[in-house]
């Protein structure tokens, strides 16, 4: 993903799945859709980058429900790029949504938060590092 251009504001730039047993779910998707995987060190355990079978390009993640991901729901979570995360969270709440997970850093890559819209659907908002 490092060689990919930064997604534009409003674009879905990433998607991942957070579950209690990431190894089993990683293996499930390897068998069902043909993805290969590569480990991503999370400081004591590995999450997984899921890669296209032909090119090896990373297209999604499968993560353990621990550490910063402990509170995330077990759904394919899309990450929508925003320019100003704090303002987007204010607008979310003003429009009848709620913040499910407060902003968290992603190393030097940026910050994200998980929101719930008025219908109950969840998504992550991601602000790239400036």
C-alpha positions, 0 to 999 in steps of 0.5 A: 500500500505504500506505493499507492497514491493517497486516496482523495477525500471522500474515497474509500481508501482501505477495508479490513476485518477485525475478528477474535481469531484472525488466523482462521479467518485469514485461512478462510479467505485464502481458500474462498477468494484465493488471496495470499497473505503476509504478516504485519507485526503488531508488537507481539502478534501479527495481523494480516495483509491480504494480497491479490493472487496474481500481482501480490498487491495488498487489497485488504486486512484481517486483524485480531480484535486486540490492542487498538482494534479491541473494540471494533465490530466483526464487520468488513470495515471501510475507511473513508478518507477525510480532510479534517477528522475532528471536523468530520466527527463533529458533523457526524454527531450533529447529523445524528450519528455517533462516534463508536471509537475515538480517534487513534493514530496509525503510526506516521500514516494518519489517524482514524475513528469509527462512526455509526450513522443514523441507520446503525451502519459503521465505517471508519473515517481516516485522515492521512498524515499531513 
